[in-house]
Amino acid sequence: MSNAITADLAAYACTARFGDLPEAARREGVRSIVNILGCTIGGARHPGVDIVDDALRGMTGEGAASLSGRRTDALHAPLINCLASSIDSFDDTHEQAMLHPSSPVFSAARH
């Protein structure tokens, strides 16, 4: 596999501006962000998220609050946010790929 494709994609991702994207991509992007924010906040107090948060306590450092309202470090906040956003399975689905891309992407990109 050539690294050129990965390098080109990374360069585009680092330089692209929201306004440069096609209208359909901008609309879908905004819909995905609103969806994932709602799912993260909605799942933040789920018992499963509490279990993971409790299990990580003592291994995490202090830091900014994650979207779930928990105070944790930048390493663990994406994990907690991703779990909260997908715990009820209301997060988006990419129909052709049959997966939920926004939870891990948004959680990692935010931090």
N, CA, C and O atoms as CSV, one atom per row, in Angstrom:
chain,resi,resn,atom,element,x,y,z
A,1,MET,N,N,0.838,-1.179,0.000
A,1,MET,CA,C,0.000,0.000,0.000
A,1,MET,C,C,0.881,1.240,0.000
A,1,MET,O,O,1.854,1.326,0.750
A,2,SER,N,N,0.538,2.173,-0.828
A,2,SER,CA,C,1.313,3.398,-0.943
A,2,SER,C,C,0.950,4.378,0.162
A,2,SER,O,O,-0.219,4.513,0.523
A,3,ASN,N,N,1.941,5.050,0.688
A,3,ASN,CA,C,1.697,6.088,1.697
A,3,ASN,C,C,1.232,7.382,1.053
A,3,ASN,O,O,0.774,8.285,1.753
A,4,ALA,N,N,1.341,7.492,-0.273
A,4,ALA,CA,C,0.964,8.728,-0.952
A,4,ALA,C,C,-0.518,9.042,-0.754
A,4,ALA,O,O,-0.880,10.202,-0.556
A,5,ILE,N,N,-1.359,8.045,-0.805
A,5,ILE,CA,C,-2.796,8.271,-0.624
A,5,ILE,C,C,-3.072,8.785,0.783
A,5,ILE,O,O,-3.844,9.727,0.961
A,6,THR,N,N,-2.456,8.181,1.765
A,6,THR,CA,C,-2.642,8.612,3.149
A,6,THR,C,C,-2.122,10.028,3.344
A,6,THR,O,O,-2.773,10.844,3.996
A,7,ALA,N,N,-0.961,10.322,2.786
A,7,ALA,CA,C,-0.382,11.669,2.899
A,7,ALA,C,C,-1.274,12.701,2.218
A,7,ALA,O,O,-1.483,13.789,2.754
A,8,ASP,N,N,-1.799,12.373,1.048
A,8,ASP,CA,C,-2.697,13.301,0.348
A,8,ASP,C,C,-3.972,13.550,1.147
A,8,ASP,O,O,-4.430,14.687,1.256
A,9,LEU,N,N,-4.537,12.495,1.699
A,9,LEU,CA,C,-5.753,12.639,2.492
A,9,LEU,C,C,-5.487,13.463,3.755
A,9,LEU,O,O,-6.292,14.319,4.121
A,10,ALA,N,N,-4.366,13.205,4.414
A,10,ALA,CA,C,-4.003,13.964,5.620
A,10,ALA,C,C,-3.789,15.435,5.289
A,10,ALA,O,O,-4.226,16.312,6.034
A,11,ALA,N,N,-3.120,15.705,4.180
A,11,ALA,CA,C,-2.882,17.099,3.778
A,11,ALA,C,C,-4.203,17.805,3.500
A,11,ALA,O,O,-4.389,18.957,3.891
A,12,TYR,N,N,-5.108,17.124,2.832
A,12,TYR,CA,C,-6.414,17.709,2.555
A,12,TYR,C,C,-7.166,17.978,3.855
A,12,TYR,O,O,-7.743,19.051,4.031
A,13,ALA,N,N,-7.160,17.003,4.764
A,13,ALA,CA,C,-7.877,17.149,6.031
A,13,ALA,C,C,-7.330,18.310,6.854
A,13,ALA,O,O,-8.079,18.973,7.571
A,14,CYS,N,N,-6.036,18.554,6.752
A,14,CYS,CA,C,-5.407,19.633,7.532
A,14,CYS,C,C,-5.640,21.016,6.927
A,14,CYS,O,O,-5.546,22.024,7.627
A,15,THR,N,N,-5.943,21.065,5.630
A,15,THR,CA,C,-6.078,22.372,4.980
A,15,THR,C,C,-7.503,22.703,4.561
A,15,THR,O,O,-7.806,23.863,4.280
A,16,ALA,N,N,-8.367,21.725,4.514
A,16,ALA,CA,C,-9.743,21.958,4.060
A,16,ALA,C,C,-10.477,22.867,5.034
A,16,ALA,O,O,-10.277,22.797,6.247
A,17,ARG,N,N,-11.306,23.699,4.495
A,17,ARG,CA,C,-12.157,24.582,5.287
A,17,ARG,C,C,-13.604,24.169,5.075
A,17,ARG,O,O,-13.970,23.690,4.002
A,18,PHE,N,N,-14.403,24.350,6.075
A,18,PHE,CA,C,-15.801,23.925,6.023
A,18,PHE,C,C,-16.497,24.488,4.782
A,18,PHE,O,O,-17.238,23.771,4.110
A,19,GLY,N,N,-16.266,25.744,4.480
A,19,GLY,CA,C,-16.897,26.387,3.327
A,19,GLY,C,C,-16.454,25.821,1.990
A,19,GLY,O,O,-17.140,26.012,0.986
A,20,ASP,N,N,-15.321,25.129,1.953
A,20,ASP,CA,C,-14.826,24.527,0.714
A,20,ASP,C,C,-15.546,23.225,0.371
A,20,ASP,O,O,-15.488,22.760,-0.767
A,21,LEU,N,N,-16.213,22.648,1.339
A,21,LEU,CA,C,-16.876,21.359,1.127
A,21,LEU,C,C,-18.156,21.542,0.313
A,21,LEU,O,O,-18.779,22.603,0.370
A,22,PRO,N,N,-18.547,20.526,-0.436
A,22,PRO,CA,C,-19.829,20.606,-1.148
A,22,PRO,C,C,-20.980,20.787,-0.164
A,22,PRO,O,O,-20.896,20.366,0.990
A,23,GLU,N,N,-22.049,21.413,-0.629
A,23,GLU,CA,C,-23.205,21.697,0.229
A,23,GLU,C,C,-23.721,20.436,0.920
A,23,GLU,O,O,-24.028,20.474,2.111
A,24,ALA,N,N,-23.819,19.342,0.210
A,24,ALA,CA,C,-24.327,18.097,0.805
A,24,ALA,C,C,-23.417,17.623,1.939
A,24,ALA,O,O,-23.908,17.131,2.955
A,25,ALA,N,N,-22.122,17.763,1.782
A,25,ALA,CA,C,-21.177,17.351,2.830
A,25,ALA,C,C,-21.298,18.265,4.045
A,25,ALA,O,O,-21.230,17.795,5.181
A,26,ARG,N,N,-21.476,19.569,3.818
A,26,ARG,CA,C,-21.647,20.507,4.951
A,26,ARG,C,C,-22.923,20.185,5.716
A,26,ARG,O,O,-22.924,20.157,6.946
A,27,ARG,N,N,-24.000,19.944,4.995
A,27,ARG,CA,C,-25.283,19.634,5.640
A,27,ARG,C,C,-25.175,18.347,6.458
A,27,ARG,O,O,-25.640,18.289,7.596
A,28,GLU,N,N,-24.560,17.316,5.874
A,28,GLU,CA,C,-24.404,16.041,6.576
A,28,GLU,C,C,-23.476,16.193,7.777
A,28,GLU,O,O,-23.702,15.582,8.821
A,29,GLY,N,N,-22.433,17.006,7.627
A,29,GLY,CA,C,-21.506,17.231,8.734
A,29,GLY,C,C,-22.178,17.897,9.918
A,29,GLY,O,O,-21.975,17.484,11.060
A,30,VAL,N,N,-22.968,18.909,9.663
A,30,VAL,CA,C,-23.685,19.595,10.740
A,30,VAL,C,C,-24.680,18.638,11.393
A,30,VAL,O,O,-24.799,18.607,12.617
A,31,ARG,N,N,-25.393,17.862,10.584
A,31,ARG,CA,C,-26.344,16.895,11.129
A,31,ARG,C,C,-25.637,15.880,12.020
A,31,ARG,O,O,-26.142,15.524,13.085
A,32,SER,N,N,-24.489,15.422,11.590
A,32,SER,CA,C,-23.733,14.435,12.374
A,32,SER,C,C,-23.250,15.018,13.695
A,32,SER,O,O,-23.302,14.345,14.725
A,33,ILE,N,N,-22.782,16.265,13.675
A,33,ILE,CA,C,-22.288,16.892,14.903
A,33,ILE,C,C,-23.428,17.090,15.901
A,33,ILE,O,O,-23.283,16.780,17.084
A,34,VAL,N,N,-24.554,17.602,15.427
A,34,VAL,CA,C,-25.701,17.794,16.320
A,34,VAL,C,C,-26.160,16.446,16.877
A,34,VAL,O,O,-26.473,16.332,18.062
A,35,ASN,N,N,-26.196,15.433,16.023
A,35,ASN,CA,C,-26.609,14.096,16.452
A,35,ASN,C,C,-25.674,13.553,17.521
A,35,ASN,O,O,-26.131,13.044,18.545
A,36,ILE,N,N,-24.384,13.655,17.297
A,36,ILE,CA,C,-23.431,13.043,18.221
A,36,ILE,C,C,-23.377,13.809,19.547
A,36,ILE,O,O,-23.177,13.205,20.601
A,37,LEU,N,N,-23.552,15.121,19.502
A,37,LEU,CA,C,-23.628,15.886,20.753
A,37,LEU,C,C,-24.830,15.435,21.580
A,37,LEU,O,O,-24.707,15.196,22.781
A,38,GLY,N,N,-25.978,15.322,20.942
A,38,GLY,CA,C,-27.184,14.877,21.650
A,38,GLY,C,C,-27.039,13.477,22.207
A,38,GLY,O,O,-27.450,13.205,23.335
A,39,CYS,N,N,-26.452,12.581,21.414
A,39,CYS,CA,C,-26.262,11.201,21.880
A,39,CYS,C,C,-25.291,11.140,23.058
A,39,CYS,O,O,-25.494,10.366,23.994
A,40,THR,N,N,-24.235,11.955,23.011
A,40,THR,CA,C,-23.246,11.964,24.097
A,40,THR,C,C,-23.875,12.473,25.388
A,40,THR,O,O,-23.712,11.868,26.448
A,41,ILE,N,N,-24.581,13.565,25.295
A,41,ILE,CA,C,-25.226,14.125,26.481
A,41,ILE,C,C,-26.307,13.170,26.988
A,41,ILE,O,O,-26.446,12.962,28.194
A,42,GLY,N,N,-27.072,12.590,26.056
A,42,GLY,CA,C,-28.137,11.668,26.440
A,42,GLY,C,C,-27.634,10.395,27.110
A,42,GLY,O,O,-28.298,9.856,27.995
A,43,GLY,N,N,-26.468,9.914,26.696
A,43,GLY,CA,C,-25.935,8.678,27.265
A,43,GLY,C,C,-24.985,8.883,28.428
A,43,GLY,O,O,-24.473,7.915,28.990
A,44,ALA,N,N,-24.746,10.134,28.794
A,44,ALA,CA,C,-23.718,10.453,29.790
A,44,ALA,C,C,-23.942,9.816,31.158
A,44,ALA,O,O,-22.974,9.500,31.849
A,45,ARG,N,N,-25.169,9.624,31.556
A,45,ARG,CA,C,-25.451,9.069,32.883
A,45,ARG,C,C,-25.928,7.627,32.838
A,45,ARG,O,O,-26.541,7.137,33.787
A,46,HIS,N,N,-25.647,6.957,31.742
A,46,HIS,CA,C,-26.012,5.548,31.624
A,46,HIS,C,C,-25.152,4.729,32.587
A,46,HIS,O,O,-23.970,5.032,32.748
A,47,PRO,N,N,-25.705,3.708,33.225
A,47,PRO,CA,C,-24.921,2.884,34.159
A,47,PRO,C,C,-23.663,2.276,33.536
A,47,PRO,O,O,-22.658,2.111,34.228
A,48,GLY,N,N,-23.699,1.942,32.252
A,48,GLY,CA,C,-22.511,1.383,31.604
A,48,GLY,C,C,-21.366,2.374,31.536
A,48,GLY,O,O,-20.202,2.000,31.681
A,49,VAL,N,N,-21.694,3.635,31.317
A,49,VAL,CA,C,-20.670,4.681,31.294
A,49,VAL,C,C,-20.126,4.891,32.706
A,49,VAL,O,O,-18.926,5.100,32.887
A,50,ASP,N,N,-21.002,4.834,33.698
A,50,ASP,CA,C,-20.557,4.949,35.097
A,50,ASP,C,C,-19.579,3.836,35.458
A,50,ASP,O,O,-18.588,4.076,36.148
A,51,ILE,N,N,-19.858,2.614,34.991
A,51,ILE,CA,C,-18.983,1.474,35.300
A,51,ILE,C,C,-17.582,1.699,34.736
A,51,ILE,O,O,-16.589,1.483,35.430
A,52,VAL,N,N,-17.505,2.134,33.479
A,52,VAL,CA,C,-16.193,2.377,32.857
A,52,VAL,C,C,-15.488,3.537,33.549
A,52,VAL,O,O,-14.290,3.465,33.822
A,53,ASP,N,N,-16.225,4.596,33.831
A,53,ASP,CA,C,-15.629,5.749,34.511
A,53,ASP,C,C,-15.077,5.347,35.881
A,53,ASP,O,O,-13.969,5.743,36.243
A,54,ASP,N,N,-15.839,4.570,36.637
A,54,ASP,CA,C,-15.375,4.101,37.948
A,54,ASP,C,C,-14.153,3.198,37.818
A,54,ASP,O,O,-13.229,3.276,38.627
A,55,ALA,N,N,-14.150,2.336,36.793
A,55,ALA,CA,C,-13.021,1.420,36.592
A,55,ALA,C,C,-11.740,2.179,36.247
A,55,ALA,O,O,-10.647,1.750,36.617
A,56,LEU,N,N,-11.866,3.293,35.548
A,56,LEU,CA,C,-10.691,4.073,35.143
A,56,LEU,C,C,-10.197,5.022,36.238
A,56,LEU,O,O,-9.054,5.477,36.209
A,57,ARG,N,N,-11.061,5.309,37.187
A,57,ARG,CA,C,-10.678,6.239,38.251
A,57,ARG,C,C,-9.416,5.736,38.935
A,57,ARG,O,O,-9.315,4.542,39.220
A,58,GLY,N,N,-8.496,6.568,39.194
A,58,GLY,CA,C,-7.223,6.169,39.772
A,58,GLY,C,C,-6.155,6.006,38.700
A,58,GLY,O,O,-4.961,6.071,38.989
A,59,MET,N,N,-6.593,5.793,37.453
A,59,MET,CA,C,-5.656,5.711,36.334
A,59,MET,C,C,-5.717,6.969,35.475
A,59,MET,O,O,-4.903,7.148,34.569
A,60,THR,N,N,-6.671,7.829,35.759
A,60,THR,CA,C,-6.828,9.046,34.970
A,60,THR,C,C,-6.323,10.245,35.745
A,60,THR,O,O,-6.322,10.268,36.976
A,61,GLY,N,N,-5.903,11.223,34.999
A,61,GLY,CA,C,-5.452,12.465,35.618
A,61,GLY,C,C,-6.565,13.488,35.625
A,61,GLY,O,O,-7.612,13.294,35.008
A,62,GLU,N,N,-6.328,14.563,36.318
A,62,GLU,CA,C,-7.297,15.657,36.320
A,62,GLU,C,C,-7.231,16.353,34.975
A,62,GLU,O,O,-6.203,16.327,34.298
A,63,GLY,N,N,-8.309,16.960,34.603
A,63,GLY,CA,C,-8.324,17.665,33.332
A,63,GLY,C,C,-9.639,18.369,33.139
A,63,GLY,O,O,-10.415,18.563,34.074
A,64,ALA,N,N,-9.867,18.744,31.916
A,64,ALA,CA,C,-11.107,19.417,31.566
A,64,ALA,C,C,-12.251,18.409,31.581
A,64,ALA,O,O,-12.036,17.204,31.446
A,65,ALA,N,N,-13.446,18.912,31.744
A,65,ALA,CA,C,-14.612,18.036,31.727
A,65,ALA,C,C,-14.849,17.515,30.321
A,65,ALA,O,O,-14.672,18.242,29.343
A,66,SER,N,N,-15.239,16.287,30.225
A,66,SER,CA,C,-15.616,15.745,28.926
A,66,SER,C,C,-17.065,16.152,28.647
A,66,SER,O,O,-17.719,16.744,29.505
A,67,LEU,N,N,-17.554,15.844,27.478
A,67,LEU,CA,C,-18.945,16.173,27.165
A,67,LEU,C,C,-19.919,15.485,28.096
A,67,LEU,O,O,-21.044,15.946,28.288
A,68,SER,N,N,-19.481,14.379,28.672
A,68,SER,CA,C,-20.366,13.659,29.585
A,68,SER,C,C,-20.419,14.321,30.953
A,68,SER,O,O,-21.144,13.860,31.834
A,69,GLY,N,N,-19.660,15.398,31.144
A,69,GLY,CA,C,-19.676,16.119,32.410
A,69,GLY,C,C,-18.727,15.569,33.443
A,69,GLY,O,O,-18.713,16.043,34.579
A,70,ARG,N,N,-17.944,14.594,33.086
A,70,ARG,CA,C,-16.984,13.991,34.011
A,70,ARG,C,C,-15.638,14.673,33.842
A,70,ARG,O,O,-15.271,15.058,32.732
A,71,ARG,N,N,-14.910,14.822,34.922
A,71,ARG,CA,C,-13.592,15.436,34.834
A,71,ARG,C,C,-12.555,14.338,34.690
A,71,ARG,O,O,-12.397,13.494,35.573
A,72,THR,N,N,-11.863,14.358,33.585
A,72,THR,CA,C,-10.856,13.348,33.318
A,72,THR,C,C,-9.797,13.936,32.400
A,72,THR,O,O,-9.929,15.071,31.943
A,73,ASP,N,N,-8.771,13.188,32.136
A,73,ASP,CA,C,-7.689,13.698,31.297
A,73,ASP,C,C,-8.010,13.502,29.810
A,73,ASP,O,O,-8.987,12.851,29.440
A,74,ALA,N,N,-7.149,14.091,28.978
A,74,ALA,CA,C,-7.376,14.069,27.537
A,74,ALA,C,C,-7.249,12.671,26.938
A,74,ALA,O,O,-7.743,12.437,25.835
A,75,LEU,N,N,-6.615,11.757,27.619
A,75,LEU,CA,C,-6.494,10.388,27.126
A,75,LEU,C,C,-7.798,9.614,27.315
A,75,LEU,O,O,-8.195,8.839,26.445
A,76,HIS,N,N,-8.451,9.819,28.435
A,76,HIS,CA,C,-9.649,9.047,28.752
A,76,HIS,C,C,-10.958,9.728,28.351
A,76,HIS,O,O,-11.969,9.049,28.173
A,77,ALA,N,N,-10.958,11.042,28.206
A,77,ALA,CA,C,-12.186,11.752,27.837
A,77,ALA,C,C,-12.766,11.261,26.508
A,77,ALA,O,O,-13.981,11.082,26.416
A,78,PRO,N,N,-11.940,11.036,25.469
A,78,PRO,CA,C,-12.527,10.518,24.227
A,78,PRO,C,C,-13.184,9.148,24.407
A,78,PRO,O,O,-14.217,8.875,23.797
A,79,LEU,N,N,-12.603,8.301,25.225
A,79,LEU,CA,C,-13.190,6.982,25.479
A,79,LEU,C,C,-14.554,7.124,26.148
A,79,LEU,O,O,-15.528,6.498,25.729
A,80,ILE,N,N,-14.616,7.941,27.177
A,80,ILE,CA,C,-15.877,8.146,27.896
A,80,ILE,C,C,-16.914,8.794,26.987
A,80,ILE,O,O,-18.074,8.383,26.980
A,81,ASN,N,N,-16.503,9.810,26.215
A,81,ASN,CA,C,-17.441,10.472,25.307
A,81,ASN,C,C,-17.941,9.516,24.228
A,81,ASN,O,O,-19.130,9.511,23.908
A,82,CYS,N,N,-17.051,8.715,23.671
A,82,CYS,CA,C,-17.440,7.774,22.622
A,82,CYS,C,C,-18.412,6.731,23.179
A,82,CYS,O,O,-19.408,6.393,22.540
A,83,LEU,N,N,-18.114,6.238,24.355
A,83,LEU,CA,C,-19.009,5.268,24.983
A,83,LEU,C,C,-20.372,5.892,25.261
A,83,LEU,O,O,-21.405,5.288,24.971
A,84,ALA,N,N,-20.376,7.092,25.820
A,84,ALA,CA,C,-21.646,7.770,26.120
A,84,ALA,C,C,-22.450,8.014,24.846
A,84,ALA,O,O,-23.672,7.865,24.842
A,85,SER,N,N,-21.764,8.388,23.763
A,85,SER,CA,C,-22.482,8.714,22.532
A,85,SER,C,C,-23.066,7.494,21.846
A,85,SER,O,O,-24.009,7.620,21.065
A,86,SER,N,N,-22.528,6.323,22.118
A,86,SER,CA,C,-23.009,5.132,21.419
A,86,SER,C,C,-23.728,4.135,22.332
A,86,SER,O,O,-24.181,3.090,21.865
A,87,ILE,N,N,-23.837,4.441,23.607
A,87,ILE,CA,C,-24.373,3.482,24.567
A,87,ILE,C,C,-25.829,3.103,24.277
A,87,ILE,O,O,-26.230,1.964,24.519
A,88,ASP,N,N,-26.610,4.034,23.770
A,88,ASP,CA,C,-28.014,3.740,23.466
A,88,ASP,C,C,-28.244,3.413,21.990
A,88,ASP,O,O,-29.384,3.200,21.577
A,89,SER,N,N,-27.190,3.373,21.203
A,89,SER,CA,C,-27.247,3.059,19.765
A,89,SER,C,C,-28.165,3.984,18.974
A,89,SER,O,O,-28.831,3.551,18.034
A,90,PHE,N,N,-28.196,5.255,19.359
A,90,PHE,CA,C,-28.932,6.254,18.583
A,90,PHE,C,C,-27.984,7.057,17.699
A,90,PHE,O,O,-28.421,7.915,16.932
A,91,ASP,N,N,-26.675,6.777,17.808
A,91,ASP,CA,C,-25.724,7.521,16.996
A,91,ASP,C,C,-25.905,7.160,15.526
A,91,ASP,O,O,-26.521,6.150,15.187
A,92,ASP,N,N,-25.363,7.995,14.680
A,92,ASP,CA,C,-25.577,7.866,13.245
A,92,ASP,C,C,-25.098,6.534,12.680
A,92,ASP,O,O,-24.265,5.850,13.274
A,93,THR,N,N,-25.637,6.188,11.535
A,93,THR,CA,C,-25.206,4.984,10.828
A,93,THR,C,C,-24.874,5.364,9.392
A,93,THR,O,O,-25.670,6.014,8.714
A,94,HIS,N,N,-23.707,4.959,8.937
A,94,HIS,CA,C,-23.336,5.131,7.536
A,94,HIS,C,C,-23.893,3.917,6.805
A,94,HIS,O,O,-23.402,2.802,6.982
A,95,GLU,N,N,-24.915,4.131,5.986
A,95,GLU,CA,C,-25.663,3.020,5.404
A,95,GLU,C,C,-24.816,2.086,4.557
A,95,GLU,O,O,-24.958,0.868,4.657
A,96,GLN,N,N,-23.929,2.636,3.717
A,96,GLN,CA,C,-23.141,1.775,2.841
A,96,GLN,C,C,-22.120,0.943,3.617
A,96,GLN,O,O,-21.833,-0.192,3.239
A,97,ALA,N,N,-21.581,1.491,4.679
A,97,ALA,CA,C,-20.550,0.783,5.444
A,97,ALA,C,C,-21.119,0.027,6.637
A,97,ALA,O,O,-20.429,-0.811,7.219
A,98,MET,N,N,-22.368,0.308,7.012
A,98,MET,CA,C,-23.010,-0.329,8.153
A,98,MET,C,C,-22.217,-0.134,9.440
A,98,MET,O,O,-21.982,-1.087,10.182
A,99,LEU,N,N,-21.811,1.091,9.697
A,99,LEU,CA,C,-21.094,1.398,10.926
A,99,LEU,C,C,-21.520,2.758,11.450
A,99,LEU,O,O,-22.250,3.489,10.781
A,100,HIS,N,N,-21.065,3.091,12.636
A,100,HIS,CA,C,-21.390,4.345,13.314
A,100,HIS,C,C,-20.117,5.193,13.374
A,100,HIS,O,O,-19.388,5.119,14.363
A,101,PRO,N,N,-19.835,5.986,12.355
A,101,PRO,CA,C,-18.541,6.668,12.292
A,101,PRO,C,C,-18.388,7.879,13.203
A,101,PRO,O,O,-17.266,8.179,13.611
A,102,SER,N,N,-19.444,8.579,13.536
A,102,SER,CA,C,-19.285,9.853,14.240
A,102,SER,C,C,-18.785,9.714,15.668
A,102,SER,O,O,-18.010,10.553,16.127
A,103,SER,N,N,-19.203,8.685,16.379
A,103,SER,CA,C,-18.796,8.549,17.779
A,103,SER,C,C,-17.282,8.528,17.956
A,103,SER,O,O,-16.758,9.372,18.684
A,104,PRO,N,N,-16.560,7.618,17.334
A,104,PRO,CA,C,-15.114,7.614,17.549
A,104,PRO,C,C,-14.404,8.801,16.910
A,104,PRO,O,O,-13.441,9.320,17.474
A,105,VAL,N,N,-14.868,9.236,15.738
A,105,VAL,CA,C,-14.192,10.348,15.062
A,105,VAL,C,C,-14.359,11.633,15.843
A,105,VAL,O,O,-13.378,12.325,16.113
A,106,PHE,N,N,-15.589,11.965,16.211
A,106,PHE,CA,C,-15.834,13.216,16.930
A,106,PHE,C,C,-15.173,13.198,18.313
A,106,PHE,O,O,-14.591,14.196,18.738
A,107,SER,N,N,-15.263,12.081,19.002
A,107,SER,CA,C,-14.672,11.996,20.352
A,107,SER,C,C,-13.164,12.207,20.313
A,107,SER,O,O,-12.613,12.917,21.154
A,108,ALA,N,N,-12.504,11.602,19.350
A,108,ALA,CA,C,-11.053,11.763,19.239
A,108,ALA,C,C,-10.670,13.147,18.717
A,108,ALA,O,O,-9.702,13.739,19.195
A,109,ALA,N,N,-11.406,13.663,17.755
A,109,ALA,CA,C,-11.075,14.953,17.159
A,109,ALA,C,C,-11.267,16.095,18.145
A,109,ALA,O,O,-10.547,17.092,18.085
A,110,ARG,N,N,-12.202,15.965,19.025
A,110,ARG,CA,C,-12.496,17.020,20.000
A,110,ARG,C,C,-11.316,17.240,20.931
A,110,ARG,O,O,-11.115,18.350,21.423
A,111,HIS,N,N,-10.541,16.205,21.178
A,111,HIS,CA,C,-9.445,16.299,22.132
A,111,HIS,C,C,-8.141,16.356,21.408
A,111,HIS,O,O,-7.087,16.438,22.040
